[in-house]
Amino acid sequence: MNNKMISEKEKMKYDIGVIDFVIVEMNLYLDTHPTDKDAMDYLSHYVRMKNQMMREFAMKFGPLRLSDTDGCMQNEWKWVTQPWPWEGGC
Amino acid sequence: MWCYEKRLQFPVNIKNSNAKLAQVIMSQFGGPDGELAASQRYLSQRYATPYREVAGILTDIGTEELAHMEMVSAIVYQLTKDLSMEEIQESGFDKYYVDHTAGLWPQAAGGVPFNACVFQSKGDVITDLFEDMAAEQKARTTYDNILRLVHDNDICEPIKFLRAREIVHFQRFGEALRIVQDKLDSKNFYAFNPGFDKCKS
């Protein structure tokens, strides 16, 4: 994601992707290093950050996961009215 | 159970369709070293290990493979969007098109349908982990081969991401194998099968 202007929605989804990648990597690392306390603290920090960002995204643009649907129930079911990931636009 | 997140692990935004490349990249969806095989391999194997760390790495990498399958599918979907009949004929995509139109169906680049025989779940954690390490390297080679055929940056970027993940997974499976071997008799790792025999490790 480089060049030109990107929308706030794309930017937020990109940031979630970056944070989630840290979580995926720490998850796999901890599976084979289950007593690394520093790694656990590091992971917790990013999990908290991701949850906050996922909730904020859900409120603004609709949920990325069903557990974030509370608080964004407006007058349409955005889970299906918003584009699916393979449609492009991130 | 699983949870779906409505986003790709790495963005896929391909501007130009290309039916020829779609047929090649499709192999990483339903081919012998593809992401469907990878996910089913690890998620099937995880029951035969008594070691929780190993069950964890198989579960979590198996889950990530599902996200990779979605990325490869999104690439194929975008490469086959808005094709003209001429493009379908000239690219050789007609043989796929006649059976599946532009729908996603797991097959290898050579047209061989997906088959569970491309992976094994042996019920022996040492055997399974050696297969898993080999599988990650085979997929890495496939992505290297794809990268030699692709010149469009929109396709290269997600493929490079997937290639790098194969290397990380290979490393983690290597650590899992070491964890298993540390729990066994170093004089004879094969004295018993910790996932089957009753004797304690």
Chai-1 contact restraints between the chains, C-beta under 6 A:
chainA,res_idxA,chainB,res_idxB,connection_type,confidence,min_distance_angstrom,max_distance_angstrom,comment,restraint_id
A,K13,B,R7,contact,1.0,0.0,6.0,A-B,restraint_1
A,N27,B,D60,contact,1.0,0.0,6.0,A-B,restraint_2
A,L28,B,D60,contact,1.0,0.0,6.0,A-B,restraint_3
A,L28,B,R172,contact,1.0,0.0,6.0,A-B,restraint_4
A,D31,B,E53,contact,1.0,0.0,6.0,A-B,restraint_5
A,D31,B,G56,contact,1.0,0.0,6.0,A-B,restraint_6
A,D31,B,I57,contact,1.0,0.0,6.0,A-B,restraint_7
A,D31,B,D60,contact,1.0,0.0,6.0,A-B,restraint_8
A,T32,B,R172,contact,1.0,0.0,6.0,A-B,restraint_9
A,T32,B,E175,contact,1.0,0.0,6.0,A-B,restraint_10
A,T32,B,A176,contact,1.0,0.0,6.0,A-B,restraint_11
A,P34,B,E53,contact,1.0,0.0,6.0,A-B,restraint_12
A,L64,B,E5,contact,1.0,0.0,6.0,A-B,restraint_13
A,L64,B,K6,contact,1.0,0.0,6.0,A-B,restraint_14
A,L64,B,R7,contact,1.0,0.0,6.0,A-B,restraint_15
A,R65,B,C3,contact,1.0,0.0,6.0,A-B,restraint_16
A,R65,B,E5,contact,1.0,0.0,6.0,A-B,restraint_17
A,P85,B,R7,contact,1.0,0.0,6.0,A-B,restraint_18
A,P85,B,L8,contact,1.0,0.0,6.0,A-B,restraint_19
A,W86,B,A74,contact,1.0,0.0,6.0,A-B,restraint_20
A,W86,B,Y77,contact,1.0,0.0,6.0,A-B,restraint_21
A,G88,B,N13,contact,1.0,0.0,6.0,A-B,restraint_22
A,C90,B,P11,contact,1.0,0.0,6.0,A-B,restraint_23
